[in-house]
Amino acid sequence: MTRPTGHSEADIRMTIVEHLAKAGAGKTISPSDVARAMAGKDEKAWSQVMKPLRRVCIAMAKDGELEIRRKGKVADPDDFRGIYRLAAASPESIARAAQARLDAAGDNPDTDAE
């Protein structure tokens, strides 16, 4: 059973956004640095933040708020493993997320014309 970390999803999102802003355009951040910022330097404490942080990262990537990168390339938020980094969303990622939301809602004008 996973113990609660005491950090809300909103806290995690805010910390991610703050770190991305500090990093600057075109730069990536390590999720473990975000976890350390939230839980301190004790490895046991910050490692407990990593699973909820990963879930938030996936949600943010699907919403077009950030990119998950593996080996310098944008990774599929539904299918990535191993070490990853986070980057501010590119315009392309934002557009893909918006298109996915339209497709899911059935509001895609490109497919409605038939």
SULNORHU-V366772 format. One record per pair of residues at least 4 apart in sequence whose C-alpha atoms are under 6 Angstrom apart, sorted by sequence separation. I is the first residue (numbers start at 1). GAP is how many residues later the second one is. D is the distance in whole Angstrom. If there is no record, write none. Layout:
<<I;GAP;D> <I;GAP;D>>
//
This chain:
<<23;4;6> <36;4;5> <43;4;6> <49;4;6> <61;4;6> <69;4;5> <89;4;6> <36;5;6> <60;5;5> <61;5;5> <69;5;4> <70;5;6> <102;5;5> <103;5;6> <39;6;6> <60;6;6> <61;6;5> <68;6;6> <69;6;5> <102;6;5> <39;7;5> <68;7;6> <36;10;5> <35;11;5> <35;14;6> <70;14;5> <69;15;6> <69;16;5> <68;17;6> <68;18;5> <58;19;5> <67;19;6> <67;20;5> <66;21;6> <66;22;5> <67;22;5> <66;23;4> <65;24;5> <64;29;6> <64;30;4> <64;33;5> <63;34;6> <30;55;5> <29;56;6> <29;57;5> <28;58;5> <28;59;5>>
//
